[in-house]
Amino acid sequence: MILVILVIAAFALFLVAVLGQKSLRRRVWIAVLGVLLIASVGAIAANDASRFGMTTKVLTQTTEIVGAADHTIMTAPIGTAKQNLAVVYRKNLLSKKVAVAKPGINTDVKLHRTNSQQAHVTIKRTELRYKDTFAAFLFAGSGQNGQVLNTTYDFAIPQSWRVSERK
């Protein structure tokens, strides 16, 4: 919507500056439309530079997971230095479908041992949300609302489970 305001302000400023008769009213309209035009460009630049009008929200979800037969969880080293792990897991014992947590630019995967009897994964997502309804109006259609900035998978595996590494 901010782009629509920018285009309309630019077009209106052009019309007033070119077609308006010289008067005090024309000068006032030029000043008002010029300020609106500059404010629109400033809001776009501020949103691009520092996410003006947006706030971050952290969503945390903990899910119990099941391993393969004999309480095994599969991992695969990723990257040139093989320092990062991709983890293959299932959410349901009866399901054949597996989920994969792969590290990436905005995704971290951590695996640690725990003394509990049940394995679980805690998924923490950091998302952008509109700060208020005015920001939602201004930046509607930008695709920023709900954009995921960072995701962290934190696996807590019992001591009794095996961690099998695929190569």
N, C-alpha and C positions, 0 to 999 in steps of 0.2 A: 504494500500500500504506500510505503514511503516513496517508491519509484513513481507511482501514479501522481502523488502530490508534487514531486519534483518536476515531472513533465508538465502538469497543469500550470504550476507556478511559472515555469519557463515560458510556456506558450502565452499565458496571460501577461507576463512582463513584456514580452515582445509586442503583443497587441497594444498594450497601453502606451509603451514607449514610441511605437511607430504611428499608431492611428489616433492617439489621444491629442486633444487640443491643448496647447500650452496654458496651464493654469496651476493653481495651488493643489487642486484635487488630483491632477495627473502626477505631480511630484509626490504626493502622499501615497498614491497607489504604487508608484514605482518603488518607493522606500519600503512599503509593506511587502510587496511581492519579492523584492530583492532580499529582504530579511528572511522571508519564508524559503526562498531558493537556497540561500546560504545555510540556513538551519537544517534543511533537508540533506544537503551535501554533508554537513557536519555530523548529523545523526547517522548517516550511512558510514562515514569514515570511523566514527566512534564505535559503531557496532562491529565493524570489521577489525578494528585494532584491539578493542577491549571488551567485546560482547556487551555493548551498551543495550540496556533493556532486557537483558537475559540474566538468569541466576542459575546456579548449579544445584542439582538435587541428587542425593545419593540414595539409590535403591539397593537394599540388601535382601537376598533370598537364600535361605538355607534349605538344602534338599538332602535327604538320606540317599545314599547310593549303594549299589550292590556290585560286587566284583564278579569275575568269571568263576569257574569252578575252583574249589578249594581256597576261596577268599584271596583272589589274585587281582591286582589292578595292573593294567598295561600302560607303559609309558614309552615314548619314543623321543630320543634326543633330536633337537632341531637347531639348525644354524651351523655356521662354519666352525665355531669353537665347541659345538655340541653342549653348550651350557644351559640352554632352555629345554624344557620338557613339554611335550604334548601328552595329554592324559586321555585315555579312552576309558569310558565308564558307562554304566547303565543306571537308570533311575528306578527300574522295576525288575524284579527277579524273573517275572514271566515274559518280559519283553525281549525280543531278539534285536531290537534297534539299539544301537549304541550312540552315545554323544561323545564328541571330541572337543576338548579344551585345548586350543592351539595358541601359543604366544604370538604376539604380533607387535606392531608399533604402539597400539593403544590397548593391548591386552597382556596382562601378566598372569602367569600360572605358577602357583606355589603348592608344594606338597610337603606335609610334615606328619610325623607320627604322633599319636595320642594314646592315652591309656583307656579311652572309652571302648565299648564293645561294638559300636556301630560307626561305620564310615559315613561321612557327610561332606558335601561341598557347599561352601558359602560363596555366592556370586554377588559381587559388589559392583554396581554400575553407576557411573557418574554421568548424568544427562543434563542438557540445557533445557530450561523452561522459561517461558515468558515471565517477566517480573510482575507485570500487572496487565490489566485489560488495555491500557493505552499502548503499551509495548506490543501487545498481541495485535492491536489494530494497525500500528505502524509497520510491523515486520511480518504481517500475514503474508503467506505465500513464499517466505524466504527459505523454508525447509529447515530452519534451525530448531524449532520446538521439538524436543524429543531426541535431538542428535546426541549420540553416545560419545562422550569424550574419552572415557577410560573404563575398562572392565578388568576386574581381578577375580580369578578363580582360586580359592583357597581350599585345598583338599586336606581333610583330617582323616588319616588312615590309622586303624588300630595297629598295635605292635604285632599282633598275631597274623596280620595279612602279609602276603608277599607282594613285592613290587617287581614285576617282570619287565625288563627292558627289551623292546624290539629294536632291531638294527636295520 
